[in-house]
């Protein structure tokens, strides 16, 4: 069932979204060559411990697309890992393409966002392009998140940017509704047809999250951890996500950094 939040409920969702945005911003600024993925995981664990009424929807998360509980505090996807990357003992290198996907629960409401960046600041032009493509696709999707439009308008806008920039789109995973749980209805695919699907109303809160790979739209699940989604051809990928509220005056980015 698609939930429509009251204005008061949207306000109540903001602390979780702001904490997610703040934590991702801090990690973006502090991660450097030599940072271990487990250090990133522990950083988020400390944020949870130090924040009143805060918990992680990741730690005991066990959906049918993973193997057992996720058991970590953040997703850290490196290079050909594009989604659901499990933190492990790996020291990041100059030029690695790192995607961080974070969800936190505060006062019973979940916030969720993701970003990608090149460790050390400068990387391959292809990596910079795929990151930019996800960011521009996200912005295009948010622009269509307006009362009277349809979910398909968001999906079509995301897909149009991706295709124009030369990428194919995998729709197995995409955006989603969010509320007291991390993943709610509706599903928001990263490609689709305009003017189709649920008609957007004030109070709908969703996550839009384009993710793209440089050379393919095919993926596989890493058999070693049962979670990490990798590109089938070993090419690198990027992921951008914001949580937004649809209002009568336009989309509001709750996880703005």
C-alpha positions as CSV (number, residue, x, y, z in Angstrom):
1,X,0.0,0.0,0.0
2,X,1.3,3.5,-0.9
3,X,1.3,5.7,2.2
4,X,0.6,9.4,2.0
5,X,2.2,11.3,4.9
6,X,0.5,14.3,6.7
7,X,2.5,17.5,6.8
8,X,3.3,16.7,10.5
9,X,4.6,13.3,9.5
10,X,6.9,14.8,6.9
11,X,8.3,17.1,9.6
12,X,8.8,14.1,11.8
13,X,10.8,12.4,9.0
14,X,13.3,15.3,8.7
15,X,15.7,14.5,11.6
16,X,16.5,11.1,10.2
17,X,17.0,12.5,6.7
18,X,19.2,15.3,8.0
19,X,21.3,12.9,10.0
20,X,21.9,10.7,7.0
21,X,22.8,13.8,4.9
22,X,25.2,15.1,7.6
23,X,26.9,11.7,8.0
24,X,27.4,11.2,4.3
25,X,28.8,14.7,4.0
26,X,31.3,14.0,6.8
27,X,32.3,10.7,5.3
28,X,32.8,12.4,1.9
29,X,35.1,14.9,3.4
30,X,37.1,12.5,5.6
31,X,37.5,9.4,3.5
32,X,40.9,9.3,1.8
33,X,43.4,6.8,0.3
34,X,44.2,4.3,3.1
35,X,40.9,4.5,4.8
36,X,39.6,1.0,5.6
37,X,36.0,0.2,4.7
38,X,35.6,-1.2,8.3
39,X,36.6,2.3,9.6
40,X,33.7,3.8,7.6
41,X,31.3,1.2,9.1
42,X,32.5,1.9,12.6
43,X,32.1,5.6,12.0
44,X,28.4,5.1,11.3
45,X,28.1,2.7,14.2
46,X,29.4,5.5,16.5
47,X,26.9,8.0,15.0
48,X,24.1,5.6,15.9
49,X,25.3,5.1,19.4
50,X,25.8,8.8,20.0
51,X,22.4,9.9,18.6
52,X,19.3,9.6,20.9
53,X,16.5,7.4,19.6
54,X,18.6,6.3,16.6
55,X,19.0,2.8,15.1
56,X,20.1,1.2,11.9
57,X,17.6,-0.5,9.5
58,X,20.6,-2.3,7.9
59,X,21.9,-4.4,10.8
60,X,19.2,-7.0,11.0
61,X,17.9,-6.5,7.4
62,X,17.3,-9.8,5.7
63,X,15.3,-9.4,2.5
64,X,15.0,-12.1,-0.2
65,X,17.6,-10.5,-2.4
66,X,20.4,-10.9,0.2
67,X,21.9,-13.8,2.1
68,X,21.1,-13.6,5.8
69,X,21.1,-10.4,7.8
70,X,23.2,-7.6,6.3
71,X,24.8,-7.1,9.7
72,X,26.6,-3.8,8.9
73,X,25.9,-0.1,9.4
74,X,26.4,1.2,5.8
75,X,26.8,-0.1,2.3
76,X,30.3,0.5,0.8
77,X,30.5,-0.4,-2.9
78,X,33.9,-0.1,-4.5
79,X,34.7,0.1,-8.3
80,X,32.8,-2.8,-10.0
81,X,30.6,-3.2,-6.9
82,X,27.6,-1.0,-7.6
83,X,25.0,-1.7,-4.8
84,X,24.7,-3.3,-1.4
85,X,28.5,-3.5,-0.9
86,X,29.4,-5.2,2.4
87,X,32.1,-3.4,4.4
88,X,35.2,-5.6,4.7
89,X,38.9,-5.3,5.4
90,X,40.0,-3.3,2.4
91,X,42.1,-0.1,2.4
92,X,40.9,2.3,-0.2
93,X,43.3,3.3,-3.0
94,X,43.8,6.6,-4.8
95,X,41.3,6.6,-7.7
96,X,38.9,4.0,-6.3
97,X,35.3,4.8,-7.2
98,X,33.4,4.5,-3.9
99,X,29.6,4.5,-3.4
100,X,28.2,5.0,0.1
101,X,24.5,4.1,0.7
102,X,23.2,5.0,4.2
103,X,19.9,4.6,6.0
104,X,19.3,5.6,9.6
105,X,16.2,5.5,11.8
106,X,15.4,8.4,14.2
107,X,12.3,8.4,16.3
108,X,10.9,5.6,14.3
109,X,11.3,7.2,10.9
110,X,13.9,6.2,8.3
111,X,16.1,8.4,6.2
112,X,18.0,7.1,3.2
113,X,20.5,8.6,0.7
114,X,23.6,7.6,-1.3
115,X,26.5,9.3,-3.1
116,X,29.5,8.3,-5.2
117,X,32.9,9.9,-5.4
118,X,36.5,9.2,-6.4
119,X,38.9,8.5,-3.5
120,X,41.6,11.1,-3.5
121,X,39.6,13.4,-5.7
122,X,40.9,12.7,-9.2
123,X,40.1,9.6,-11.2
124,X,39.6,8.2,-14.7
125,X,37.4,10.4,-17.0
126,X,35.0,7.4,-17.4
127,X,34.5,7.3,-13.6
128,X,33.9,11.0,-13.4
129,X,31.3,10.7,-16.2
130,X,29.3,7.8,-14.7
131,X,29.1,9.7,-11.3
132,X,28.0,12.8,-13.1
133,X,25.4,10.8,-15.1
134,X,23.8,9.4,-11.9
135,X,23.7,12.9,-10.3
136,X,22.2,14.5,-13.4
137,X,19.7,11.7,-13.7
138,X,18.7,12.1,-10.1
139,X,18.2,15.9,-10.6
140,X,16.0,15.2,-13.6
141,X,13.9,12.7,-11.7
142,X,13.5,15.1,-8.8
143,X,12.4,17.8,-11.1
144,X,9.5,15.6,-12.3
145,X,8.4,14.8,-8.7
146,X,5.5,17.3,-8.8
147,X,1.9,17.0,-7.9
148,X,-0.2,15.9,-10.9
149,X,2.7,14.1,-12.6
150,X,3.0,10.3,-12.5
151,X,5.7,8.0,-11.2
152,X,6.4,7.2,-14.8
153,X,7.5,10.8,-15.3
154,X,10.2,10.4,-12.7
155,X,11.4,7.1,-14.2
156,X,11.3,8.4,-17.7
157,X,13.3,11.5,-16.8
158,X,16.0,9.4,-15.0
159,X,16.2,6.9,-17.9
160,X,16.4,9.7,-20.5
161,X,19.5,11.2,-19.0
162,X,21.1,7.8,-18.6
163,X,20.5,6.9,-22.2
164,X,21.6,10.3,-23.6
165,X,24.9,9.9,-21.8
166,X,25.4,6.5,-23.3
167,X,24.3,4.1,-20.5
168,X,21.9,1.2,-20.4
169,X,19.7,0.9,-17.4
170,X,19.1,-2.1,-15.1
171,X,15.7,-1.9,-13.5
172,X,16.0,-4.8,-11.1
173,X,16.8,-2.4,-8.3
174,X,15.6,1.2,-8.1
175,X,13.9,3.8,-5.9
176,X,11.2,3.3,-3.4
177,X,8.8,4.7,-0.9
178,X,10.0,5.3,2.7
179,X,8.5,5.8,6.1
180,X,8.7,3.7,9.3
181,X,10.4,1.1,7.1
182,X,13.3,1.6,4.7
183,X,11.6,0.0,1.6
184,X,7.9,0.8,1.1
185,X,5.6,1.1,-1.9
186,X,5.9,2.4,-4.5
187,X,8.8,1.0,-6.5
188,X,10.4,3.8,-8.5
189,X,12.4,2.2,-11.5
190,X,15.2,4.1,-13.2
191,X,13.6,3.9,-16.6
192,X,10.0,3.9,-17.7
193,X,7.2,5.6,-19.7
194,X,6.0,9.1,-18.9
195,X,2.4,9.7,-17.9
196,X,2.1,6.2,-16.5
197,X,1.7,4.8,-12.9
198,X,0.7,6.3,-9.6
199,X,-0.4,10.0,-9.8
200,X,1.8,12.0,-7.5
201,X,0.1,13.6,-4.5
202,X,1.3,15.9,-1.7
203,X,2.7,13.8,1.2
204,X,4.2,11.1,-0.9
205,X,7.8,10.5,0.3
206,X,10.1,8.5,-1.9
207,X,13.7,7.8,-2.6
208,X,15.0,8.3,-6.2
209,X,18.2,6.5,-6.8
210,X,19.8,6.1,-10.2
211,X,22.7,3.7,-10.4
212,X,24.6,3.0,-13.6
213,X,27.6,1.0,-14.8
214,X,30.1,2.0,-17.4
215,X,29.9,-0.9,-19.7
216,X,26.8,-3.0,-19.1
217,X,23.4,-3.3,-17.5
218,X,24.0,-6.9,-16.4
219,X,24.8,-7.7,-12.8
220,X,25.6,-10.6,-10.5
221,X,25.6,-11.1,-6.7
222,X,29.0,-11.7,-5.2
223,X,28.9,-15.3,-3.9
224,X,31.5,-14.6,-1.2
225,X,29.3,-12.3,0.9
226,X,25.9,-13.0,-0.7
227,X,25.0,-9.3,-0.8
228,X,27.3,-7.2,-3.0
229,X,25.9,-6.5,-6.5
230,X,28.7,-6.3,-9.1
231,X,28.8,-5.4,-12.8
232,X,28.9,-8.5,-15.0
233,X,31.8,-7.3,-17.1
234,X,33.9,-5.8,-14.2
235,X,33.3,-2.2,-15.3
236,X,32.8,0.4,-12.6
237,X,29.5,1.9,-11.4
238,X,28.1,4.8,-9.5
239,X,25.0,5.4,-7.4
240,X,23.2,8.7,-6.3
241,X,20.1,8.9,-4.1
242,X,18.0,11.4,-2.3
243,X,14.9,11.1,-0.2
244,X,12.3,13.6,-1.3
245,X,8.8,14.8,-0.2
246,X,6.3,15.8,-2.8
247,X,4.5,19.0,-1.8
248,X,2.0,21.4,-3.4
249,X,4.9,23.8,-3.9
250,X,7.3,21.3,-5.5
251,X,9.7,18.5,-4.4
252,X,11.6,19.0,-1.2
253,X,14.9,17.2,-0.9
254,X,14.9,15.9,2.7
255,X,18.5,14.6,2.5
256,X,20.0,17.7,0.9
257,X,23.7,17.9,1.7
